[in-house]
Every structure is written in C-alpha cells, then in structure tokens.
Amino acid sequence: QEIKKRYDEMYEQIADLEKSKAETLKIIAELEAEMKAVFVESFNQINENFGKVFAELFGGGSAELLLTDPDNVLESGIEIKAAPPGKIIKSMSLLSGGEQSFVAIALLFAILKVTRRLSVSSTKSRRRWMMPMSSALPPICAA
C-alpha cells in the first residue's frame, strides 16, 4: 500500500509537470506569434519611413530594408539597400563615409519615428503578459 501510495503521488506530480510544460509551450507559441506580428508591423513602418527620410536627406534616391530570410522573420538578418540620386550602389561599402553616415542617420530617424508610436501599445502588451507571471512567482522572486 505504501508503494502504491507513493506511485500515485509521483504519477500526479508527473501529470502536473506535463500540464505545466504544455501550458508553457502554449504561452511561448502565443508570444512568438505576437512578436512576429509586432516585428513585421514595425519593420514595414521603419522601412517606409527609411525611404522617406533618406530621400529627404539626400534630395532624392531610394533606400529600403530587406529581410534575408522573410519566412523566418525572428531569426532573419536585415539588409540595407541605399542609392543616392544618380548612383547605382550594390554594396554599402561603396558609399563614401559621409553618405554612410547619412544612411545611418536616416535609419535612426526612421526607427525613432516608429518607436514613439509603439511605446504605448507595447507597454499595454507587456502588462498583459507580465502581470499573471509575476503574481505566480514565489514572494522572494517577485521582488
């Protein structure tokens, strides 16, 4: 009977662990889906702003951001393509130092323009995910 009782207790613990694992994997999947959506939305807005700011700084030309792996956005690299007016550029290293600086400034301004808009919505999203998690932590971890 003692062995049966111990077996039943351990079986319950295993079931609890498996349930916790499934819930954790579900939360991870939801977070990844939300991260992908937020990233793609932000990336598209930054890309649009980058082209506009670049054209303003250079008085024309074109610039865009490309994902190296569009099917896997969370692990993809980002490629910067920029061509000042009258130039066909295949690599950023072909731009002069001043032009490279302007490209960096245009990208920074494009990011800042989007970041200000997202700061309010991302704060709400963080609150939604963090409140339940922090309340589930033991008191020593929550501080």
C-alpha positions in Angstrom: 0.0 0.0 0.0 2.9 2.4 0.8 4.4 1.7 -2.6 1.0 2.2 -4.3 0.5 5.5 -2.4 4.0 6.7 -3.4 3.4 5.6 -7.0 0.1 7.6 -7.2 1.7 10.7 -5.7 4.6 10.6 -8.3 2.1 9.9 -11.1 0.2 13.0 -10.1 3.4 15.0 -10.0 4.3 13.8 -13.5 0.8 14.8 -14.7 1.2 18.3 -13.2 4.6 18.7 -14.8 3.3 17.6 -18.2 0.4 20.0 -17.8 2.8 22.9 -16.9 5.0 22.1 -19.8 2.1 22.1 -22.2 0.9 25.5 -20.8 4.4 26.9 -21.0 4.8 25.8 -24.6 1.4 27.3 -25.4 2.5 30.7 -23.9 5.7 30.5 -25.8 3.9 29.9 -29.1 1.5 32.8 -28.3 4.4 35.1 -27.5 6.3 34.1 -30.7 3.2 34.8 -32.8 2.8 38.2 -31.1 6.5 39.0 -31.5 6.3 38.1 -35.2 3.3 40.3 -35.8 4.8 43.3 -33.9 8.2 42.8 -35.6 6.7 42.7 -39.1 4.5 45.7 -38.5 7.4 47.7 -37.0 9.8 46.6 -39.8 7.4 47.6 -42.5 6.8 51.0 -40.9 10.5 51.6 -40.4 11.2 50.5 -44.0 8.6 53.0 -45.2 9.9 55.8 -43.0 13.5 55.0 -44.0 12.8 55.5 -47.7 11.1 58.8 -47.0 13.8 60.2 -44.6 16.6 59.0 -46.9 15.0 60.8 -49.9 14.7 64.0 -47.7 18.3 63.9 -46.6 19.7 63.1 -50.0 17.3 65.2 -52.1 16.1 62.0 -53.8 17.4 58.5 -54.3 16.0 55.4 -52.8 16.6 53.2 -49.7 15.0 50.1 -48.3 15.4 47.4 -45.7 15.2 43.8 -46.7 14.9 40.6 -44.6 17.5 38.0 -45.6 15.0 35.2 -44.6 11.4 36.5 -44.9 10.0 33.1 -44.0 11.7 33.2 -40.6 11.5 36.8 -39.5 12.6 36.3 -35.9 15.9 34.8 -37.0 16.3 36.7 -40.2 19.1 39.2 -40.9 18.3 42.7 -42.2 19.9 44.1 -45.3 20.2 47.8 -46.0 20.0 49.0 -49.6 20.5 52.6 -50.3 21.2 54.5 -53.5 21.8 58.3 -53.5 20.4 60.2 -56.5 22.3 59.4 -59.7 24.2 56.4 -58.3 23.6 52.7 -58.6 25.0 51.1 -55.4 25.4 47.4 -55.0 27.0 47.5 -51.6 27.0 49.9 -48.7 30.8 49.9 -48.6 30.8 51.7 -52.0 29.3 54.8 -50.4 31.5 57.5 -49.1 31.9 57.9 -45.3 29.5 60.9 -45.3 26.9 59.0 -47.4 27.2 56.1 -45.0 26.6 58.4 -42.1 23.6 59.9 -43.8 22.2 56.4 -44.3 22.7 55.6 -40.6 21.0 58.9 -39.6 18.1 58.2 -41.9 17.7 54.7 -40.4 17.9 56.1 -36.9 15.2 58.7 -37.6 13.0 56.1 -39.2 13.3 53.9 -36.2 12.7 56.8 -33.8 9.5 57.7 -35.7 8.1 54.2 -35.3 9.4 53.6 -31.7 7.4 56.6 -30.3 4.2 55.2 -31.7 4.8 51.7 -30.5 5.9 52.6 -26.9 2.3 53.0 -25.7 0.9 49.8 -27.3 3.9 47.7 -26.3 3.6 48.8 -22.7 0.0 47.6 -22.6 1.1 44.3 -24.2 3.9 43.8 -21.6 1.4 44.5 -18.8 -0.9 41.8 -20.2 1.9 39.1 -20.2 3.8 40.1 -17.1 1.1 40.6 -14.6 0.0 37.0 -14.4 3.6 35.7 -14.5 4.8 37.9 -11.6 1.8 37.0 -9.5 2.5 33.3 -10.0 6.1 33.7 -8.7 7.0 33.0 -5.1 7.2 36.1 -3.0 11.1 36.1 -2.9 11.2 36.0 -6.8 8.6 38.7 -7.3 10.6 41.4 -5.7 
